[in-house]
Amino acid sequence: MNAAPISRRSWLATADQTLQNLPGAVLILFCDGTVEYANGAARALFKTLDPIGSTLRSLFSLNGMVGGGEMLAAVAAGTSVSTRLPDGRVFDVSSRPLPDDKAVVTLMDVSRYVHDAERATRDALTGLFNRASFHQLLREKLVVAQRTGEALAVLCIDLDRFKSVNDTLGHPVGDGLLAKVGERLRSMSRETDFVARLGGDEFGILQTGGDQPLAAQAMATRLVDLIGRTYVVDGHMLNIGASVGIALAPGDSSNPEVLLKRADLALYKAKVDGRGTFRFFEGEMDARMQARRAMEINIRKAMALKELELVYQPQVHLETNAVVGFEALLRWNNAERGVVSPADFIPLAEEIGLIVPIGDWVLRTACHEAASWSQPVSIAVNLSPVQFRNAKLIESVVSALASSGLDPGRLELEITEGALLENTERVLSVLNALRAIGVRISMDDFGTGYSSLSYLQKFPFDKIKIDQSFVRGNTDDSNAIVRAVAGLGASLGIRTTAEGVETVEQLNRIRAQGCHEVQGYFTGRPMAATAAASLLNATSSH
């Protein structure tokens, strides 16, 4: 016996039940794009209005979805597109033709898969592209640029003073700050720009289109201004800055690795030039960087080959003309280059972190030498601002004193205002700990900074060293400054030393203005350790 034929109404009811149970949204469209049918998932998706009788374009636009126009073309072609909702959900939209010039459209939620894929290309903290995806995008855009002749720019960005935020307030605040920087970078970039966090506090922007180099210059100017504005993170008001390096394609290179390297070189130049600015790559930067790398290698070799040595410059008391101390000065005698000026290698040693082991060696050597002198005069050792960021500074000083047997009261540590500019409170706590050991503290190059007087209020320095520019400048203003500093020192109970005295006229002028001590070529050039010991032996025998 044959089964009874299924009626069209019964078939439609069965089909509707099946479609209603599907997890994906299903729409059936008339040929003009008007919705004839929507299952439960589709009604839930387009809950702001009834899908029936609406067009696909209006459904998409009224629900904040993109791609309505593209979907109409896809329906005609039988292809698929994707759309994203304002809440971040992503749907894969596909269509198939039906009889009577109709079409069935399905919307499958692929958010999980898309977001997983995006996480592989995105920085978790800022939501920007990560380093790997930035490099891939750069390679792709350079291929297109070579074909079209379009110029593009790579901007490398480094945050100024970010490390001090991490060090003083902790990584959670630092992470919050990085996230806010990411938001600002995103807000100022165009849809055609690609913004990435390259790691740590380094960011990159790939700028396509625009009239180069003017477009890159305009963006860099906005970057420096926007990132330099105050942030509020967890109740803390934070101020940082940005340095920017720019390289252009094809002018600087069409090779992605070379282009990034050259943007980094330009960034380094911006930092050297004072930070808070931008620089374009220039051809000679490569040569300078090669010379810098060679210098870095030579500094490391100098430590291993014991090419570094100390010389000692006398400090003379003006009333008695007696040597009351020496300042230990670092010298580098290179086999190929001869004597290398400290101005040529100390800044690089600070930048690459070698100043810490070099500083430890200077401290130990100076203390051991001074401990052997026939007279208990002081030994002054300069401390770099970088050494104050080293948690083991106090330990190094204690170790040098203990191993040499030097009386702590004979050791004088000289700091410049640069050591106090960042993390002032932390530096002051270190200075107080050193004073507690019995070590004396001097302010070097006094008068050349902006806040020297305020630091005298915050810490009881044992000595002020007046910068040589005031000593050598025989003008009414220079003389007034020396006289004022000498008077200030006398009123605060702080000794004053005038640096850079080279003539008898300068010596007489400094004596008349009330300074306690002098140091310079006129009263004694820097000398070897043996000569310093002999000088003291000679004066003690009189």
C-alpha positions in Angstrom: 0.0 0.0 0.0 1.5 3.3 -1.1 2.0 6.2 1.5 -0.2 9.2 1.2 1.5 12.1 -0.6 2.8 14.9 1.6 0.9 18.1 1.1 2.8 21.4 0.5 1.5 22.8 3.7 2.7 19.8 5.7 6.1 20.0 4.0 6.4 23.7 4.8 5.4 23.0 8.5 8.1 20.3 8.7 10.7 22.6 7.0 9.8 25.5 9.4 10.2 23.2 12.4 13.6 22.1 11.1 14.7 25.7 10.4 13.4 27.0 13.8 15.6 24.4 15.6 18.8 25.4 13.7 21.3 27.4 15.9 22.2 29.7 13.0 20.0 32.6 11.8 18.1 31.8 8.6 16.4 34.3 6.3 14.5 33.7 3.0 14.5 36.6 0.7 12.4 37.7 -2.3 14.4 38.7 -5.3 14.3 42.4 -4.3 16.0 41.6 -1.0 12.8 41.8 1.2 12.7 39.1 3.9 9.9 36.6 3.5 10.9 34.2 6.3 13.0 34.4 9.5 13.6 31.5 11.9 13.9 32.0 15.7 17.6 32.6 15.7 17.2 35.3 13.1 14.4 37.0 15.0 16.6 37.0 18.1 19.5 38.5 16.2 17.4 41.3 14.7 15.4 41.9 17.8 15.1 45.6 17.3 12.5 45.1 14.6 10.5 42.3 12.9 12.6 41.0 10.0 9.5 40.0 7.9 8.9 42.6 5.2 12.2 44.4 5.9 15.1 44.6 3.4 18.4 43.0 4.2 20.1 46.4 4.0 17.8 48.0 6.6 18.1 45.0 8.9 21.9 45.3 8.8 22.0 49.1 9.2 19.4 49.3 12.0 21.2 46.7 14.0 24.6 48.4 13.6 25.9 45.6 11.3 28.1 46.3 8.4 28.0 44.7 5.0 24.3 45.1 3.9 25.2 46.4 0.5 27.9 43.7 0.0 25.4 41.1 1.1 23.0 42.0 -1.7 25.8 41.5 -4.2 26.7 38.2 -2.5 23.1 37.0 -2.7 23.2 37.5 -6.5 26.6 35.8 -6.8 25.9 33.0 -4.3 29.0 33.9 -2.3 29.7 34.7 1.4 30.8 37.7 3.4 31.3 38.5 7.1 29.8 41.1 9.3 30.6 42.4 12.8 28.1 43.7 15.4 28.8 46.6 17.7 29.2 44.1 20.6 32.1 42.4 18.9 30.3 39.4 17.6 31.2 38.3 14.1 28.9 36.4 11.7 29.7 34.5 8.5 26.9 35.3 6.1 26.3 33.0 3.1 23.5 32.7 0.6 22.1 30.1 -1.8 19.5 30.5 -4.6 16.1 29.0 -4.2 13.3 28.4 -6.8 11.1 31.4 -7.8 14.0 33.8 -7.7 14.3 33.6 -4.0 17.4 33.0 -1.8 18.2 31.6 1.6 20.6 33.5 3.7 22.3 32.0 6.8 24.3 33.9 9.5 26.6 31.7 11.5 28.2 33.1 14.7 32.0 32.6 14.2 33.0 35.1 16.9 35.0 32.5 18.9 37.1 31.4 15.9 37.6 35.0 14.7 38.6 36.3 18.1 41.0 33.4 18.6 42.6 34.2 15.3 42.7 37.9 16.2 44.3 37.2 19.6 47.2 35.6 17.7 47.8 38.9 15.9 46.9 41.3 18.7 48.6 42.6 21.8 46.6 41.4 24.8 47.1 44.5 26.9 46.3 47.3 24.3 44.3 45.5 21.6 46.7 46.9 19.0 48.5 44.7 16.4 51.5 42.8 17.9 55.0 42.7 16.5 54.5 39.7 14.3 51.4 40.9 12.7 52.9 44.4 12.2 55.9 42.9 10.4 53.6 40.8 8.2 51.4 43.8 7.3 54.6 45.8 6.5 55.8 43.1 4.1 52.4 43.0 2.4 52.1 46.8 2.1 55.6 47.1 0.7 54.7 44.6 -2.0 51.7 46.6 -2.9 53.6 49.9 -2.8 56.3 48.6 -5.2 53.5 47.8 -7.6 51.6 51.0 -7.3 54.4 53.4 -6.6 52.7 54.6 -3.4 54.9 56.0 -0.6 54.5 54.8 3.0 56.0 55.6 6.3 57.1 53.5 9.3 57.0 55.4 12.6 58.8 53.8 15.6 57.7 55.3 19.0 59.4 55.0 22.4 57.8 56.3 25.6 60.0 58.7 27.5 60.1 58.4 31.4 57.9 55.2 31.3 60.4 53.1 33.3 60.2 55.5 36.2 56.4 54.9 36.4 56.9 51.2 36.5 59.7 51.5 39.1 57.9 53.8 41.4 54.2 52.9 41.1 54.4 49.2 40.0 53.6 47.2 36.9 49.7 47.4 37.2 49.9 51.2 36.9 52.4 50.9 34.1 50.1 48.5 32.3 47.2 50.8 32.7 49.3 53.6 31.3 50.3 51.5 28.3 46.6 50.7 27.6 45.7 54.4 27.6 48.6 55.2 25.3 47.2 52.5 23.0 43.8 54.2 23.0 45.4 57.6 22.1 47.3 56.1 19.3 44.2 54.4 18.0 42.2 57.6 18.2 44.6 59.7 16.1 45.2 57.1 13.4 43.2 56.7 10.2 41.5 53.5 9.0 44.3 53.0 6.5 47.0 53.2 9.3 48.2 50.2 11.2 49.1 50.7 14.9 51.0 48.1 16.9 52.7 47.6 20.2 56.1 46.2 19.3 56.9 45.2 22.9 57.5 46.9 26.3 56.9 50.6 25.8 57.6 50.6 22.1 55.0 51.2 19.5 54.9 51.3 15.7 52.6 52.9 13.1 52.5 51.9 9.4 51.2 55.0 7.6 49.9 54.4 4.1 48.8 57.0 1.6 49.2 60.7 2.0 51.8 63.1 0.7 55.1 61.9 2.2 57.1 63.0 4.0 54.6 65.7 5.1 52.0 63.2 6.2 54.5 61.4 8.5 55.8 64.7 9.8 52.2 65.8 10.7 51.5 62.5 12.4 54.7 62.6 14.4 54.0 66.1 15.6 50.5 65.0 16.7 52.0 61.9 18.4 54.5 63.9 20.5 51.8 66.3 21.6 49.1 63.8 22.3 51.2 61.2 24.2 52.8 64.0 26.2 49.5 65.1 27.7 48.7 64.1 31.3 47.2 60.7 32.1 45.2 59.6 35.1 45.7 56.0 36.0 44.3 54.5 39.3 44.2 58.0 40.8 47.8 58.9 39.8 48.4 61.8 37.5 51.2 60.7 35.2 53.3 62.6 32.7 55.4 60.9 30.1 56.6 61.8 26.6 57.3 60.2 23.2 60.3 60.0 20.9 59.6 59.1 17.3 61.8 57.8 14.5 60.6 57.8 10.9 61.7 55.9 7.8 60.1 56.2 4.4 59.5 53.7 1.6 60.8 53.5 -1.1 63.2 56.3 -0.4 64.9 54.8 2.6 64.3 51.2 1.7 61.7 48.8 0.3 63.0 45.9 2.4 60.9 45.5 5.6 63.7 44.6 7.9 66.0 47.4 6.7 63.1 49.9 6.8 62.4 49.0 10.5 66.0 49.2 11.3 66.3 52.7 9.8 63.2 53.9 11.7 64.9 52.6 14.9 68.1 54.5 14.0 66.0 57.7 13.6 64.3 57.0 16.9 67.7 56.7 18.6 68.7 60.1 17.2 65.5 61.6 18.5 66.3 60.3 22.0 69.9 61.5 21.8 68.6 64.9 20.7 66.7 65.3 24.0 63.6 63.1 23.6 60.1 64.5 23.1 60.7 65.0 19.4 60.9 63.1 16.1 63.6 62.6 13.5 63.6 61.2 10.0 66.2 58.6 9.0 69.3 60.1 7.4 72.0 58.3 5.6 74.9 59.1 8.0 72.9 57.6 10.9 74.0 54.1 9.7 77.7 55.1 9.8 77.2 56.7 13.3 75.5 53.5 14.6 78.4 51.3 13.2 80.8 53.6 15.0 78.7 53.3 18.2 78.7 49.6 18.0 82.4 49.5 17.5 82.8 51.8 20.5 80.6 49.5 22.6 82.7 46.4 21.7 85.9 48.4 22.5 84.5 49.4 25.9 83.8 45.8 26.8 87.3 44.9 25.7 88.8 47.7 27.7 87.3 46.3 30.9 88.7 42.8 30.1 92.1 44.1 29.0 92.3 46.5 32.0 92.8 49.6 29.8 90.8 51.7 32.2 92.7 53.6 34.9 92.2 56.3 37.4 94.0 59.6 37.8 93.7 61.9 40.8 93.3 65.6 40.8 94.2 67.5 44.0 91.7 69.7 45.9 93.4 72.5 47.7 92.2 74.4 50.8 92.4 78.2 50.1 93.4 79.3 53.5 96.2 76.8 54.1 97.1 75.9 50.5 97.2 72.3 51.7 95.9 69.4 49.7 92.8 68.2 51.5 91.6 65.6 49.0 91.7 64.2 45.5 89.0 63.5 42.9 89.3 60.2 41.1 88.9 60.7 37.4 88.4 57.8 34.9 90.7 57.5 31.9 90.8 55.0 29.0 94.1 54.3 27.3 93.2 52.4 24.1 96.0 50.6 22.2 94.7 51.9 18.9 93.0 55.2 19.6 95.2 56.4 22.4 93.6 58.3 25.3 89.8 58.3 24.8 87.9 61.2 26.4 85.3 60.3 29.1 82.8 62.5 27.2 83.1 60.0 24.3 82.5 56.8 26.2 80.8 57.5 29.5 77.4 58.4 27.9 77.5 55.2 25.9 78.5 53.1 28.9 75.5 54.6 30.8 73.1 53.8 28.0 74.2 50.2 27.6 74.4 49.5 31.4 78.2 49.1 31.5 78.6 52.1 33.8 77.5 50.0 36.8 80.4 47.5 36.7 82.7 50.3 35.6 81.5 52.4 38.5 82.0 49.5 40.9 85.6 49.2 39.7 86.2 52.9 40.1 84.8 52.9 43.6 86.9 49.9 44.8 90.1 51.1 43.1 89.8 54.6 44.5 89.1 53.4 48.0 92.0 51.0 48.0 94.4 53.7 46.7 93.2 56.3 49.3 93.5 53.8 52.1 97.3 53.6 51.4 97.9 57.3 51.5 100.1 58.8 54.2 97.6 61.5 55.1 93.8 60.9 55.8 92.7 63.3 53.0 89.4 62.7 51.2 88.8 60.8 48.0 85.9 62.0 45.7 84.2 59.5 43.3 81.6 60.5 40.8 78.4 58.6 40.7 76.3 58.3 37.5 72.5 58.7 37.6 72.3 55.2 36.2 74.1 53.8 39.3 71.3 55.2 41.4 68.8 53.0 39.5 70.9 50.0 40.5 69.5 48.4 43.7 73.0 47.3 44.8 74.6 50.7 45.0 74.6 50.9 48.8 75.9 47.3 48.9 78.7 48.3 46.5 79.8 51.3 48.6 79.8 49.2 51.8 81.8 46.5 50.1 84.4 48.9 48.8 84.9 50.5 52.2 85.1 47.1 54.0 87.5 45.5 51.5 89.8 48.6 51.5 89.6 49.5 55.2 89.0 53.1 54.3 87.3 55.3 56.9 83.8 56.1 55.5 84.3 59.8 56.4 87.1 60.1 53.9 84.9 58.9 51.0 83.1 61.7 49.1 80.5 60.7 46.5 79.7 63.3 43.9 76.3 63.5 42.2 75.0 65.8 39.5 71.5 67.2 39.4 70.7 64.6 36.7 70.7 61.9 39.3 67.9 63.8 41.1 65.7 64.6 38.2 63.9 61.2 38.1 62.8 59.3 41.1 63.9 62.1 43.4 62.4 60.5 46.5 64.1 57.2 45.9 67.5 58.9 45.2 67.1 60.9 48.4 66.5 57.7 50.4 69.6 56.2 48.9 71.6 59.4 49.8 70.3 59.3 53.3 71.3 55.6 53.6 74.8 56.5 52.4 75.1 59.4 54.9 74.1 57.0 57.6 77.2 54.9 56.7 79.3 58.0 57.3 80.0 58.8 53.6 80.0 62.4 52.6 77.9 63.7 49.6 78.7 66.5 47.2 76.6 68.3 44.6 78.7 68.5 41.4 78.4 71.1 38.7 76.2 73.3 40.9 74.4 76.1 39.1 74.0 74.4 35.7 70.6 72.9 36.4 67.1 74.3 37.1 66.4 73.1 40.6 69.7 73.0 42.4 68.5 75.3 45.2 65.4 73.1 45.9 67.7 70.1 46.2 69.7 71.9 48.9 66.5 72.1 50.9 65.7 68.4 50.5 69.2 67.0 51.4 72.0 68.3 53.6 74.9 68.1 51.2 78.4 68.2 52.6 79.9 70.1 49.7 78.9 72.2 46.7 81.2 72.2 43.7 80.7 75.3 41.6 80.7 74.6 37.9 83.8 75.7 36.0 81.8 77.8 33.6 81.2 80.4 36.4 84.8 80.2 37.5 86.3 80.9 34.1 83.7 83.5 33.1 85.1 86.7 34.4 82.0 88.7 34.2 79.9 90.6 36.7 77.2 88.0 36.6 79.7 85.0 36.9 81.4 86.7 39.9 78.1 87.5 41.5 77.0 83.8 41.2 80.2 82.5 42.7 80.0 84.9 45.5 76.3 84.1 46.1 76.9 80.3 46.1 79.9 80.7 48.5 77.7 82.8 50.8 74.9 80.3 50.6 77.3 77.5 51.5 78.7 79.4 54.4 75.2 80.1 55.8 74.1 76.4 55.4 77.4 75.0 56.8 78.3 73.5 53.4 81.8 73.6 52.0 82.3 75.1 48.5 84.8 74.0 45.9 85.4 76.0 42.7 86.3 73.8 39.8 88.4 74.5 36.7 90.8 77.1 38.2 93.6 77.6 35.6 95.2 80.9 36.3 96.4 82.9 39.3 93.9 85.6 38.4 91.1 83.1 38.7 92.5 81.7 42.0 92.7 85.2 43.6 89.2 86.0 42.4 87.8 82.7 43.9 89.6 83.4 47.2 88.2 86.9 47.4 84.7 85.5 46.8 84.8 83.3 49.8 85.1 79.7 48.5 86.7 77.1 50.8 88.6 74.9 48.2 89.7 75.0 44.6 90.4 72.3 42.0 92.0 72.9 38.6 95.1 72.8 36.4 96.6 75.7 38.3 96.7 74.0 41.6 97.3 70.5 40.3 96.7 68.5 37.1 95.2 65.0 37.3 98.1 62.6 38.2 98.8 58.9 38.4 98.2 57.1 41.8 101.9 57.0 42.5 102.3 60.7 41.9 99.4 61.4 44.2 100.9 59.3 47.0 104.3 61.1 46.4 102.7 64.5 46.7 101.1 63.6 50.0 104.4 62.1 51.3 106.2 65.3 50.3 103.8 67.5 52.1 103.7 65.3 55.2 107.5 65.5 55.6 107.5 69.3 55.8 
